[in-house]
Amino acid sequence: MVFAPFLGSGAIAPTIRIVFSFAFSIVLFPLVQEQVPETSINFLALVLLLAGELLIGMVLGFVGQLLLASLQIAGQVMGVQMGFGVINIIDPQTQVETPVLSILYNLIGILLFLSLNAHHWFIEAIVASYELVPGFGFSSGLFDLLMKSTAGMFLLAVQIAAPVVAILLIVDILIGIVGRMAPQIHVLIIGMPAKSLIGFIFLAATMHAFIPFVGRHISSLQENLYIYLKAMGA
């Protein structure tokens, strides 16, 4: 409820998250009662058990947040190229100042996340964790998965931003050629509005391919959650 996409969003009041977590625990307990490890009632054992549960939740939430982070990075890179690098507004998800295109892509990702019922996959993963992860273990396989997923986040961000960045690079080259051929034209004055306009046109033109592309990556999230659970239980 703290680290998962949307469920841990700052736009959801903490009171709602607490009530939902408590209600979910009550509903879940009869289903996983047999898998819950027996623990002696002492302070140290309870602390260790709580720490393990917290780490499992952090890892599962981290897997889901990587995709949204790649969308935010892609939006920020495109925003800089289009001249919106210094225009920030408050992101309703994180409650911090974020570039406008990063917020746009993050909201699109959240809408796709909810439309595919991906938040249900996290609930299913929590239930499955009691069977697949009897006790949290930070194995070398889990570390390799985390590093691979983090590298994949940057690769996905580059793939998303590449079409717009490429077309704006061509625009920069053309503006430079015009500036050399006609020095009397103030290319700095006309260049930035032209880049912004062309960038928005290209964003709209590529949106039909962007939505299915991101949807496929979100669909792979369900399998990735179980891969991480198995790595934690190894």
DRENVO-694457 format. One line per field, with one value per atom (N, C-alpha, C): residue number from 1; atom name; x, y, z. Coordinates in steps of 0.02 Angstrom, whole numbers, padded with zeros to 5 digits. Each point is the difference from the previous one (the first is absolute). Layout:
DRENVO-694457
vexse	(NUM;...)
zadren	(CA;...)
xx	(X;...)
yy	(Y;...)
zz	(Z;...)
This chain:
DRENVO-694457
vexse	(1;1;1;2;2;2;3;3;3;4;4;4;5;5;5;6;6;6;7;7;7;8;8;8;9;9;9;10;10;10;11;11;11;12;12;12;13;13;13;14;14;14;15;15;15;16;16;16;17;17;17;18;18;18;19;19;19;20;20;20;21;21;21;22;22;22;23;23;23;24;24;24;25;25;25;26;26;26;27;27;27;28;28;28;29;29;29;30;30;30;31;31;31;32;32;32;33;33;33;34;34;34;35;35;35;36;36;36;37;37;37;38;38;38;39;39;39;40;40;40;41;41;41;42;42;42;43;43;43;44;44;44;45;45;45;46;46;46;47;47;47;48;48;48;49;49;49;50;50;50;51;51;51;52;52;52;53;53;53;54;54;54;55;55;55;56;56;56;57;57;57;58;58;58;59;59;59;60;60;60;61;61;61;62;62;62;63;63;63;64;64;64;65;65;65;66;66;66;67;67;67;68;68;68;69;69;69;70;70;70;71;71;71;72;72;72;73;73;73;74;74;74;75;75;75;76;76;76;77;77;77;78;78;78;79;79;79;80;80;80;81;81;81;82;82;82;83;83;83;84;84;84;85;85;85;86;86;86;87;87;87;88;88;88;89;89;89;90;90;90;91;91;91;92;92;92;93;93;93;94;94;94;95;95;95;96;96;96;97;97;97;98;98;98;99;99;99;100;100;100;101;101;101;102;102;102;103;103;103;104;104;104;105;105;105;106;106;106;107;107;107;108;108;108;109;109;109;110;110;110;111;111;111;112;112;112;113;113;113;114;114;114;115;115;115;116;116;116;117;117;117;118;118;118;119;119;119;120;120;120;121;121;121;122;122;122;123;123;123;124;124;124;125;125;125;126;126;126;127;127;127;128;128;128;129;129;129;130;130;130;131;131;131;132;132;132;133;133;133;134;134;134;135;135;135;136;136;136;137;137;137;138;138;138;139;139;139;140;140;140;141;141;141;142;142;142;143;143;143;144;144;144;145;145;145;146;146;146;147;147;147;148;148;148;149;149;149;150;150;150;151;151;151;152;152;152;153;153;153;154;154;154;155;155;155;156;156;156;157;157;157;158;158;158;159;159;159;160;160;160;161;161;161;162;162;162;163;163;163;164;164;164;165;165;165;166;166;166;167;167;167;168;168;168;169;169;169;170;170;170;171;171;171;172;172;172;173;173;173;174;174;174;175;175;175;176;176;176;177;177;177;178;178;178;179;179;179;180;180;180;181;181;181;182;182;182;183;183;183;184;184;184;185;185;185;186;186;186;187;187;187;188;188;188;189;189;189;190;190;190;191;191;191;192;192;192;193;193;193;194;194;194;195;195;195;196;196;196;197;197;197;198;198;198;199;199;199;200;200;200;201;201;201;202;202;202;203;203;203;204;204;204;205;205;205;206;206;206;207;207;207;208;208;208;209;209;209;210;210;210;211;211;211;212;212;212;213;213;213;214;214;214;215;215;215;216;216;216;217;217;217;218;218;218;219;219;219;220;220;220;221;221;221;222;222;222;223;223;223;224;224;224;225;225;225;226;226;226;227;227;227;228;228;228;229;229;229;230;230;230;231;231;231;232;232;232;233;233;233;234;234;234)
zadren	(N;CA;C;N;CA;C;N;CA;C;N;CA;C;N;CA;C;N;CA;C;N;CA;C;N;CA;C;N;CA;C;N;CA;C;N;CA;C;N;CA;C;N;CA;C;N;CA;C;N;CA;C;N;CA;C;N;CA;C;N;CA;C;N;CA;C;N;CA;C;N;CA;C;N;CA;C;N;CA;C;N;CA;C;N;CA;C;N;CA;C;N;CA;C;N;CA;C;N;CA;C;N;CA;C;N;CA;C;N;CA;C;N;CA;C;N;CA;C;N;CA;C;N;CA;C;N;CA;C;N;CA;C;N;CA;C;N;CA;C;N;CA;C;N;CA;C;N;CA;C;N;CA;C;N;CA;C;N;CA;C;N;CA;C;N;CA;C;N;CA;C;N;CA;C;N;CA;C;N;CA;C;N;CA;C;N;CA;C;N;CA;C;N;CA;C;N;CA;C;N;CA;C;N;CA;C;N;CA;C;N;CA;C;N;CA;C;N;CA;C;N;CA;C;N;CA;C;N;CA;C;N;CA;C;N;CA;C;N;CA;C;N;CA;C;N;CA;C;N;CA;C;N;CA;C;N;CA;C;N;CA;C;N;CA;C;N;CA;C;N;CA;C;N;CA;C;N;CA;C;N;CA;C;N;CA;C;N;CA;C;N;CA;C;N;CA;C;N;CA;C;N;CA;C;N;CA;C;N;CA;C;N;CA;C;N;CA;C;N;CA;C;N;CA;C;N;CA;C;N;CA;C;N;CA;C;N;CA;C;N;CA;C;N;CA;C;N;CA;C;N;CA;C;N;CA;C;N;CA;C;N;CA;C;N;CA;C;N;CA;C;N;CA;C;N;CA;C;N;CA;C;N;CA;C;N;CA;C;N;CA;C;N;CA;C;N;CA;C;N;CA;C;N;CA;C;N;CA;C;N;CA;C;N;CA;C;N;CA;C;N;CA;C;N;CA;C;N;CA;C;N;CA;C;N;CA;C;N;CA;C;N;CA;C;N;CA;C;N;CA;C;N;CA;C;N;CA;C;N;CA;C;N;CA;C;N;CA;C;N;CA;C;N;CA;C;N;CA;C;N;CA;C;N;CA;C;N;CA;C;N;CA;C;N;CA;C;N;CA;C;N;CA;C;N;CA;C;N;CA;C;N;CA;C;N;CA;C;N;CA;C;N;CA;C;N;CA;C;N;CA;C;N;CA;C;N;CA;C;N;CA;C;N;CA;C;N;CA;C;N;CA;C;N;CA;C;N;CA;C;N;CA;C;N;CA;C;N;CA;C;N;CA;C;N;CA;C;N;CA;C;N;CA;C;N;CA;C;N;CA;C;N;CA;C;N;CA;C;N;CA;C;N;CA;C;N;CA;C;N;CA;C;N;CA;C;N;CA;C;N;CA;C;N;CA;C;N;CA;C;N;CA;C;N;CA;C;N;CA;C;N;CA;C;N;CA;C;N;CA;C;N;CA;C;N;CA;C;N;CA;C;N;CA;C;N;CA;C;N;CA;C;N;CA;C;N;CA;C;N;CA;C;N;CA;C;N;CA;C;N;CA;C;N;CA;C;N;CA;C;N;CA;C;N;CA;C;N;CA;C;N;CA;C;N;CA;C;N;CA;C;N;CA;C;N;CA;C;N;CA;C;N;CA;C;N;CA;C;N;CA;C;N;CA;C;N;CA;C;N;CA;C;N;CA;C;N;CA;C;N;CA;C;N;CA;C;N;CA;C;N;CA;C;N;CA;C;N;CA;C;N;CA;C;N;CA;C;N;CA;C;N;CA;C;N;CA;C;N;CA;C;N;CA;C;N;CA;C;N;CA;C;N;CA;C;N;CA;C)
xx	(00041;-00041;00043;00063;00045;00042;00022;00048;-00030;-00058;-00029;-00025;00003;-00027;-00074;-00021;-00069;-00021;00005;-00021;00040;00064;00042;00005;-00044;00003;-00015;00033;-00014;-00069;-00032;-00068;-00051;00018;-00045;00017;-00050;00011;00028;00047;00028;-00053;-00053;-00053;-00033;-00011;-00031;00046;00065;00047;00002;-00002;00002;-00062;-00059;-00062;-00002;00022;00000;00049;00058;00049;-00027;-00032;-00029;-00055;-00045;-00054;00027;00051;00029;00034;00031;00032;-00051;-00058;-00052;-00027;-00010;-00026;00052;00063;00053;00020;-00004;00026;-00029;-00066;-00026;00027;00019;00024;00071;00040;00071;00020;-00048;00014;00048;-00008;00043;00071;00009;00068;00036;-00035;00033;00048;00064;00049;-00016;00011;-00010;00060;-00016;00052;-00012;00053;-00007;-00017;-00042;-00023;00053;00046;00049;00016;00025;00008;00047;00057;00049;-00027;-00036;-00028;-00051;-00041;-00050;00032;00053;00035;00030;00032;00029;-00053;-00056;-00055;-00028;-00008;-00025;00049;00065;00051;-00002;-00008;-00004;-00061;-00058;-00061;00009;00031;00011;00045;00053;00046;-00034;-00043;-00037;-00044;-00035;-00042;00040;00059;00043;00023;00019;00024;-00057;-00059;-00057;-00019;-00001;-00015;00052;00064;00054;-00008;-00020;-00010;-00053;-00054;-00053;00019;00039;00017;00052;00037;00051;-00031;-00057;-00032;-00022;-00031;-00022;00061;00054;00061;00028;-00002;00025;-00043;-00065;-00043;00016;00014;00018;00067;00048;00065;-00008;-00038;-00012;-00033;-00050;-00034;00047;00044;00047;00050;00025;00047;-00033;-00062;-00035;-00017;-00017;-00015;00059;00059;00061;00011;-00009;00010;-00052;-00061;-00053;-00002;00044;00003;-00041;-00021;-00040;00039;00066;00040;-00005;-00017;-00003;-00072;-00048;-00071;-00023;-00008;-00019;-00066;-00040;-00061;-00002;-00045;-00005;-00031;00037;-00026;-00049;-00063;-00048;00019;00042;00018;00054;00050;00057;00000;-00041;-00004;00066;00038;00061;-00002;00041;00003;00032;-00035;00021;-00012;00044;-00012;-00068;-00030;-00069;-00008;00048;-00006;00009;00040;00008;-00067;-00036;-00065;-00049;00001;-00044;00012;00061;00015;-00013;00012;-00015;-00075;-00041;-00072;-00025;00029;-00019;00018;00059;00020;-00047;-00021;-00046;-00067;-00025;-00064;00004;00055;00009;00007;00035;00010;-00068;-00044;-00066;-00046;00005;-00044;00015;00063;00019;-00007;-00027;-00009;00066;00053;00066;00005;-00041;00002;-00025;-00042;-00021;00058;00048;00057;00042;00004;00038;-00035;-00066;-00037;00010;-00002;00013;00071;00047;00070;00008;-00037;00004;-00025;-00055;-00026;00050;00029;00048;00065;00016;00064;00002;-00058;00000;00018;-00009;00018;00069;00017;00063;00058;-00015;00054;-00012;00021;-00009;00040;00055;00040;00041;00003;00035;00074;00027;00071;00028;00052;00029;00055;-00020;00047;00034;00053;00035;-00046;-00045;-00047;-00047;-00022;-00043;00038;00063;00040;00010;00013;00007;-00064;-00057;-00064;-00011;00017;-00008;00044;00061;00045;-00024;-00023;-00025;-00062;-00045;-00061;00014;00048;00019;00030;00044;00028;-00055;-00048;-00056;-00043;-00004;-00039;00029;00066;00031;-00005;00006;-00007;-00071;-00050;-00069;-00012;00029;-00007;00030;00058;00031;-00044;-00029;-00043;-00062;-00028;-00060;00017;00056;00018;00034;00026;00042;-00034;-00064;-00029;-00004;-00022;-00006;00069;00047;00067;00033;-00010;00030;-00027;-00066;-00029;00021;00006;00021;00074;00040;00070;00005;-00042;-00002;-00021;-00049;-00023;00057;00038;00058;00050;00013;00047;-00026;-00064;-00029;00001;-00014;00003;00071;00049;00069;00020;-00024;00015;-00032;-00063;-00034;00037;00024;00037;00064;00033;00062;-00015;-00053;-00017;-00032;-00037;-00034;00011;00058;00017;-00049;-00036;-00047;-00062;-00011;-00056;00020;-00041;00015;-00024;00045;-00019;-00016;00030;-00014;-00072;-00026;-00068;-00052;00014;-00049;00013;00060;00018;-00037;-00004;-00032;-00074;-00039;-00071;-00009;00044;-00006;00013;00050;00015;-00058;-00030;-00056;-00059;-00015;-00057;00012;00059;00015;00001;00027;00001;-00070;-00047;-00068;-00035;00012;-00029;00025;00064;00029;-00023;-00009;-00027;-00070;-00041;-00068;00001;00047;00003;00023;00042;00027;-00039;-00052;-00037;-00035;-00021;-00034;00046;00065;00048;00026;00000;00026;-00045;-00066;-00046;00007;-00003;00009;00069;00051;00069;00005;-00026;00002;-00046;-00057;-00046;00032;00041;00034;00049;00034;00048;-00037;-00058;-00039;-00026;-00020;-00026;00053;00063;00054;00014;-00032;00013;-00024;-00056;-00027;00050;00030;00050;00062;00020;00060;-00008;-00061;-00011;00013;-00022;00010;00074;00034;00071;00039;-00019;00032;-00018;-00061;-00020;00041;00009;00039;00073;00026;00069;00008;-00050;00003;-00006;-00036;-00010;00056;00045;00055;00050)
yy	(-00061;00061;00063;-00005;00058;00005;-00056;00001;-00017;-00031;-00022;00060;-00005;00054;00010;00062;00022;-00012;-00061;-00014;00040;00012;00040;00072;00022;00068;00051;00057;00054;00029;-00013;00024;-00037;-00059;-00038;00016;00022;00021;-00058;00015;-00054;-00037;00035;-00033;-00055;00015;-00050;-00060;00011;-00055;-00042;00032;-00037;-00043;00029;-00038;-00058;00014;-00053;-00056;00018;-00050;-00043;00032;-00038;-00047;00026;-00042;-00057;00015;-00051;-00055;00019;-00048;-00047;00028;-00042;-00051;00024;-00045;-00052;00020;-00044;-00054;00015;-00046;-00070;-00009;-00070;-00038;00036;-00033;-00024;00035;-00017;-00022;-00015;-00017;-00059;-00049;-00059;00014;00051;00016;00049;00032;00049;-00036;00020;-00035;00010;-00053;00005;00037;00050;00041;00006;-00008;00008;00073;00008;00067;00036;00031;00043;00058;00053;00062;-00008;-00033;-00007;-00040;-00054;-00041;00038;00039;00040;00054;00030;00052;-00030;-00058;-00033;-00020;-00025;-00019;00061;00055;00061;00026;-00003;00024;-00042;-00066;-00042;00016;00010;00018;00067;00047;00066;-00004;-00040;-00007;-00033;-00049;-00032;00052;00040;00053;00051;00018;00049;-00027;-00063;-00029;-00003;-00023;-00003;00069;00049;00068;00029;-00017;00024;-00025;-00062;-00028;00039;00017;00038;00072;00030;00070;00012;-00053;00009;00022;-00029;00018;00073;00022;00070;00047;-00022;00041;00009;-00053;00006;00049;00001;00048;00072;00009;00066;00024;-00046;00018;00019;-00040;00014;00068;00015;00065;00057;-00009;00052;00013;-00053;00008;00036;-00020;00033;00072;00013;00067;00047;-00024;00041;00016;-00048;00011;00048;-00001;00043;00068;00012;00065;00005;-00056;00001;-00027;00002;-00030;00036;00065;00039;00013;-00028;00010;-00060;00011;-00054;00017;-00051;00007;-00057;00005;-00051;-00063;-00055;-00065;-00026;-00014;-00025;-00068;-00039;-00066;00003;00045;00003;00062;00050;00063;00039;-00007;00038;00033;00052;00034;-00045;-00007;-00046;00033;-00012;00028;-00021;00044;-00011;-00063;-00013;-00060;-00064;00004;-00058;-00016;00051;-00011;-00028;00026;-00025;-00074;-00020;-00071;-00043;00027;-00038;-00013;00050;-00008;-00050;00002;-00049;-00071;-00006;-00065;-00024;00045;-00019;-00022;00036;-00018;-00069;-00014;-00066;-00053;00017;-00046;-00021;00049;-00015;-00035;00020;-00030;-00074;-00020;-00070;-00038;00034;-00030;-00024;00037;-00020;00005;00043;00005;-00065;-00037;-00066;-00049;00008;-00046;00007;00060;00009;-00034;00003;-00035;-00076;-00025;-00071;-00019;00045;-00013;-00003;00042;-00002;-00068;-00024;-00065;-00055;00003;-00052;00004;00058;00007;-00045;-00016;-00042;-00072;-00019;-00068;-00002;00052;00000;00028;00042;00032;-00015;-00058;-00015;00047;00025;00048;00040;00066;00043;-00016;-00006;-00011;00040;00041;00042;-00040;-00041;-00043;00036;-00031;00029;00003;-00049;00001;00059;00018;00058;00064;00003;00060;00008;-00055;00003;00023;-00023;00021;00074;00026;00071;00042;-00021;00037;-00002;-00059;-00007;00042;00001;00039;00075;00021;00071;00022;-00042;00015;00001;-00046;-00001;00062;00031;00061;00056;00008;00052;-00016;-00064;-00020;00015;-00015;00014;00075;00039;00073;00026;-00027;00020;-00020;-00060;-00022;00044;00022;00042;00069;00028;00069;00004;-00055;00002;00033;-00017;00031;00076;00027;00073;00032;-00030;00028;00000;-00053;-00005;00054;00010;00050;00071;00012;00066;00012;-00053;00007;00021;-00029;00020;00073;00020;00070;00046;-00019;00040;00009;-00055;00004;00047;-00006;00044;00073;00013;00069;00027;-00043;00021;00016;-00040;00013;00066;00011;00063;00059;-00008;00055;00016;-00049;00013;00029;-00023;00025;00068;00017;00065;00028;00031;00026;00053;00033;00052;-00029;-00066;-00032;-00017;00021;-00014;-00072;-00047;-00070;-00017;00036;-00015;00020;00050;00022;-00046;-00021;-00044;-00073;-00017;-00070;-00035;00032;-00032;-00011;00050;-00015;-00054;00000;-00051;-00070;-00005;-00065;-00024;00046;-00019;-00023;00037;-00018;-00068;-00009;-00062;-00058;00013;-00052;-00023;00046;-00018;-00037;00023;-00034;-00072;-00009;-00067;-00044;00031;-00037;-00027;00043;-00021;-00054;00007;-00047;-00069;-00003;-00064;-00030;00033;-00024;-00066;-00011;-00063;-00060;00011;-00055;-00002;00058;00004;-00038;00006;-00032;-00076;-00033;-00074;-00021;00041;-00017;-00001;00050;00002;-00054;-00011;-00052;-00069;-00015;-00065;-00006;00054;-00002;-00007;00033;-00007;-00071;-00031;-00068;-00050;00015;-00045;00007;00050;00011;-00058;-00031;-00055;-00057;-00018;-00054;00021;00063;00023;-00002;00013;-00002;-00070;-00052;-00068;-00020;00027;-00014;00027;00060;00028;-00038;-00022;-00039;-00064;-00034;-00061;00014;00058;00018;00015;00031;00015;-00064;-00048;-00061;-00051;00014;-00047;-00003)
zz	(00000;00000;00000;00015;00002;-00063;-00027;-00054;-00068;-00002;-00064;-00041;-00066;-00042;00014;-00003;00012;00072;00026;00068;00050;-00014;00044;-00021;-00044;-00026;00055;-00005;00047;-00008;-00059;-00010;00042;00025;00044;00072;00038;00069;00042;00045;00043;00039;00021;00038;-00041;-00064;-00045;-00007;-00008;-00007;00063;00058;00063;00008;-00014;00007;-00050;-00062;-00050;00019;00025;00021;00056;00048;00057;-00024;-00043;-00025;-00043;-00040;-00043;00042;00055;00044;00031;00020;00030;-00050;-00063;-00051;-00020;-00001;-00024;00050;00064;00051;-00004;-00008;-00004;-00061;-00053;-00061;00007;00040;00004;00070;00042;00069;00006;-00044;00004;-00021;-00044;-00023;00045;00046;00044;00046;00001;00043;00073;00039;00072;00031;00040;00030;00075;00037;00073;00016;00050;00017;00041;-00035;00033;-00047;00028;-00037;-00060;00010;-00053;-00059;00014;-00053;-00041;00035;-00035;-00043;00025;-00039;-00063;00006;-00058;-00051;00025;-00044;-00037;00037;-00031;-00053;00016;-00048;-00064;00007;-00060;-00042;00033;-00038;-00035;00035;-00030;-00061;00004;-00056;-00060;00013;-00055;-00035;00040;-00029;-00039;00026;-00034;-00068;-00002;-00063;-00052;00022;-00046;-00025;00045;-00020;-00047;00013;-00042;-00072;-00008;-00067;-00038;00034;-00034;-00013;00045;-00009;-00055;-00018;-00052;-00066;-00018;-00064;00001;00054;00004;00002;00031;00001;-00070;-00040;-00069;-00040;00012;-00034;00021;00064;00024;-00028;-00004;-00028;-00074;-00037;-00071;-00009;00042;-00004;00016;00048;00017;-00056;-00032;-00055;-00058;-00017;-00055;00018;00064;00021;-00008;00016;-00008;-00073;-00044;-00071;-00029;00028;-00025;00033;00049;00032;00063;00029;00061;00060;-00005;00053;00067;-00001;00062;00022;-00036;00018;00041;00065;00045;00034;00013;00040;00050;00048;00053;-00028;00006;-00022;00052;-00018;00050;00028;-00035;00024;00054;-00010;00046;00043;-00017;00037;-00003;-00054;-00009;-00069;-00009;-00064;-00053;-00056;-00053;-00068;-00050;-00067;-00027;-00039;-00023;-00042;-00045;-00042;00041;00053;00044;00034;00021;00031;-00051;-00062;-00052;-00012;-00009;-00014;00061;00060;00061;00007;-00015;00005;-00053;-00060;-00051;00024;00031;00026;00055;00045;00054;-00029;-00050;-00031;-00033;-00034;-00030;00054;00053;00057;00029;00009;00029;-00051;-00063;-00051;-00010;00012;-00006;00066;00051;00067;00029;-00015;00025;00076;00031;00073;00032;-00036;00026;00003;-00046;-00001;00063;00028;00062;00058;00001;00052;-00006;-00063;-00011;00021;-00013;00018;00076;00036;00073;00026;-00028;00020;-00017;-00060;-00021;00040;00028;00036;00062;00030;00060;-00017;-00062;-00021;-00031;-00040;-00036;00040;00049;00040;00074;00024;00071;00045;-00025;00037;-00049;00010;-00049;00000;-00061;-00008;-00057;00013;-00052;-00035;-00049;-00034;-00057;-00027;-00057;-00061;-00007;-00056;00004;00061;00008;-00017;00023;-00015;-00076;-00035;-00073;-00034;00026;-00028;00010;00059;00013;-00046;-00010;-00044;-00073;-00021;-00068;-00011;00048;-00007;00000;00041;00002;-00067;-00028;-00066;-00053;00006;-00047;00004;00059;00008;-00044;00001;-00041;-00074;-00017;-00070;-00025;00040;-00019;-00008;00045;-00005;-00065;-00020;-00063;-00059;00001;-00054;-00007;00056;-00002;-00026;00023;-00019;-00067;-00026;-00061;-00060;-00017;-00060;00003;00057;00006;00003;00037;00004;-00069;-00039;-00066;-00047;-00001;-00044;00021;00065;00023;-00014;-00001;-00019;-00073;-00042;-00070;-00006;00040;-00001;00021;00051;00021;-00056;-00037;-00056;-00054;-00016;-00051;00022;00064;00025;-00005;00016;-00006;-00071;-00048;-00070;-00023;00021;-00017;00030;00062;00031;-00035;-00029;-00038;-00068;-00032;-00067;00002;00052;00005;00069;00012;00067;00025;-00046;00022;00035;-00007;00034;00072;00047;00071;00016;-00010;00008;00072;00048;00070;00018;-00034;00014;-00030;-00063;-00033;00013;00022;00008;00057;00058;00057;-00010;-00023;-00014;-00053;-00050;-00053;00028;00044;00031;00043;00038;00043;-00042;-00054;-00042;-00035;-00028;-00034;00049;00060;00052;00019;00010;00017;-00057;-00062;-00057;-00005;00012;-00004;00058;00059;00057;-00016;-00029;-00017;-00055;-00048;-00055;00022;00051;00023;00058;00024;00057;-00014;-00063;-00017;00007;-00007;00010;00071;00033;00069;00049;-00007;00048;-00001;-00058;00000;00024;-00015;00020;00077;00032;00073;00029;-00032;00024;00001;-00050;00000;00058;00016;00056;00067;00005;00062;00006;-00056;00001;00024;-00013;00022;00075;00032;00071;00043;-00019;00040;00005;-00056;00000;00040;-00007;00035;00076;00024;00072;00027;-00036;00023;-00007;-00050;-00007;00060;00022;00059;00063;00006;00059;00004;-00056;00000;00017;-00023;00015;00075;00030;00072;00042;-00026;00038;-00010;-00047;-00015;00057)
